Amino acid sequence: LPATRCQIDHADNWSSGGLTDLKLLGPACQFHNRDRYHNPDRYTRHRVGTDRWAFTLKGRR
């Protein structure tokens, strides 16, 4: 989806104290934004470049 149709996703769960820091925010579709917090064991966080991150479903990259 284009970023204009996405939600802002916090790298560290906001409801658990994750910071709203530009370096820790990124676009995510509504489904994945919610699913990642309800099912964190499904996702792997990894660095992309020097100041970006991404989440992938475990077993995929």
PEKA-V848211 format. One record per backbone hydrogen bond with DSSP energy under -0.5 kcal/mol. CO is the residue of the C=O (numbers start at 1). NH is the residue of the N-H. E is the energy in kcal/mol with one decimal. If there is no record, write none. Layout:
# PEKA-V848211
CO;NH;E
CO;NH;E
This chain:
# PEKA-V848211
2;5;-2.3
3;6;-1.7
7;9;-0.5
7;28;-2.1
9;26;-1.7
13;16;-1.3
13;18;-2.3
14;17;-1.9
19;21;-1.3
21;24;-3.0
22;25;-1.1
24;11;-3.2
26;9;-3.8
28;7;-3.1
29;33;-2.7
30;34;-2.0
31;35;-3.1
32;36;-2.1
33;37;-0.6
34;37;-0.7
34;38;-1.8
35;39;-2.6
39;42;-2.0
40;43;-1.4
42;58;-3.1
44;56;-2.1
46;54;-2.3
47;49;-0.5
48;52;-0.6
52;48;-2.6
54;46;-2.6
56;44;-2.7
57;60;-2.1
